[in-house]
């Protein structure tokens, strides 16, 4: 069984997000101008909070992390991954997936 991990690359810093919720589209566009976030549904965009932080951050990447990963070293397949949901079993835990693509 795998789990989904959510990440934000807001202001040049990568953070794994917990407590992911929906934020209305209009409010998302006001708080995070020019950010291509991930849809929660047709009316909301995904936002979340980093561990130990009260700042709301946009969800920019979703990574499916395997339950029993091989934990191999990240390579170009990891950094330039694309797709709606990316799959990971690298040692980075999904943190680097898709960063080279954006």
GIUR-V476417 format. One record per residue. N is the residue number from 1. RES is the residue in one letter. PHI is phi in whole degrees, 0 to 359 (NA if undefined). PSI is psi in whole degrees, 0 to 359 (none if undefined). Layout:
BEGIN
[[N;RES;PHI;PSI] [N;RES;PHI;PSI]]
END
This chain:
BEGIN
[[1;X;NA;141] [2;X;247;171] [3;X;228;155] [4;X;266;135] [5;X;242;141] [6;X;245;140] [7;X;227;151] [8;X;233;138] [9;X;247;38] [10;X;288;133] [11;X;57;35] [12;X;77;3] [13;X;244;137] [14;X;266;132] [15;X;222;136] [16;X;279;133] [17;X;257;144] [18;X;237;170] [19;X;53;57] [20;X;283;130] [21;X;225;175] [22;X;262;144] [23;X;233;131] [24;X;309;143] [25;X;308;315] [26;X;296;318] [27;X;292;322] [28;X;299;315] [29;X;296;327] [30;X;287;315] [31;X;287;323] [32;X;233;72] [33;X;296;141] [34;X;65;18] [35;X;262;130] [36;X;268;94] [37;X;269;191] [38;X;251;139] [39;X;285;137] [40;X;273;313] [41;X;201;197] [42;X;290;344] [43;X;248;341] [44;X;231;156] [45;X;248;156] [46;X;277;133] [47;X;224;162] [48;X;201;183] [49;X;236;138] [50;X;284;153] [51;X;301;129] [52;X;77;15] [53;X;231;150] [54;X;257;1] [55;X;278;130] [56;X;281;131] [57;X;235;148] [58;X;284;141] [59;X;281;121] [60;X;247;336] [61;X;218;142] [62;X;240;130] [63;X;233;128] [64;X;274;116] [65;X;256;125] [66;X;294;150] [67;X;291;324] [68;X;236;77] [69;X;286;156] [70;X;281;339] [71;X;58;41] [72;X;286;165] [73;X;289;139] [74;X;298;147] [75;X;219;194] [76;X;299;328] [77;X;298;328] [78;X;283;306] [79;X;295;326] [80;X;252;25] [81;X;294;144] [82;X;229;171] [83;X;126;165] [84;X;295;312] [85;X;232;122] [86;X;268;147] [87;X;254;139] [88;X;223;145] [89;X;214;23] [90;X;283;170] [91;X;290;341] [92;X;285;344] [93;X;72;21] [94;X;97;351] [95;X;298;327] [96;X;265;352] [97;X;295;122] [98;X;83;0] [99;X;293;327] [100;X;282;340] [101;X;282;328] [102;X;284;none]]
END
